[in-house]
Amino acid sequence: MKLQLALDLVDINGAIEVVKEVENHVDVVEIGTPVVINEGLKAVKEMKKAFPDMTVLADLKIMDAAGYEVSQASASGADIVTILGAAEDESIKGAVEEAKKQGKEILADMIAVQDIEARAGELDQLGVDYICVHTGYDLQAVGKDSFADLAAIKKVVKNAKTAIAGGIKLETLPEVISHNPDLIIVGGGITGQEDKASAAKQIKELITQG
Ligand SMILES: O=C(CO)[C@H](O)[C@H](O)COP(=O)(O)O
């Protein structure tokens, strides 16, 4: 199990400052969708320049023109690029093909997918590297979580790695860990804490203990 830090509500400099604090405790740094919307792929480029050895994920949540968008994110230094699991199969295939060509990985985000189990099985066959169950901010606000979805995809996914995101905090981490996903994505559970390094360290330690 690896830990991904999601950076959503910061600018490029703010993102780099947070990573300086927690880099020893995280495996992957995510440039979140709001950051990409505000700052473009320059944010990915600057993060990779500042931390060349860190795995950087560009949370583009691609819906169309997938091959092209993956190529652009790859050129900016992204190691992993996200596509929406709800995208057309042709888009998923385009993303996977381009990522393979560039030696990168694709994470399919299951946000807003209705039949999680069926779509996870299809995405697995289409060759994505990660399938991520995700309760976005708008559903977190009405008290939803993704624990049942994680258990559902674990039953059908044979090749891809599994991931979970959305409102995960130290308190909810044991339940997440009990499902043994390959990647645990935490944003506000680290960035919203006064002592970010300590939060990241505690989360990483729990994950490492399994
Ligand atoms: O992709 C996202 C929102 O769409 C976030 O990066 C993801 O939900 C993780 O952040 P948090 O732990 O704060 O929910």
The ligand as an ORCA input file, in Angstrom:
! r2SCAN-3c Opt
* xyz 0 1
  O      -9.726     14.534     -6.620
  C     -10.092     15.123     -5.622
  C     -11.378     15.866     -5.589
  O     -12.075     15.688     -6.788
  C      -9.216     15.081     -4.383
  O      -7.885     15.180     -4.760
  C      -9.442     13.794     -3.611
  O     -10.813     13.755     -3.187
  C      -8.532     13.688     -2.388
  O      -8.671     14.819     -1.566
  P      -9.423     14.758     -0.127
  O      -8.704     13.721      0.680
  O      -9.271     16.146      0.419
  O     -10.855     14.364     -0.412
*
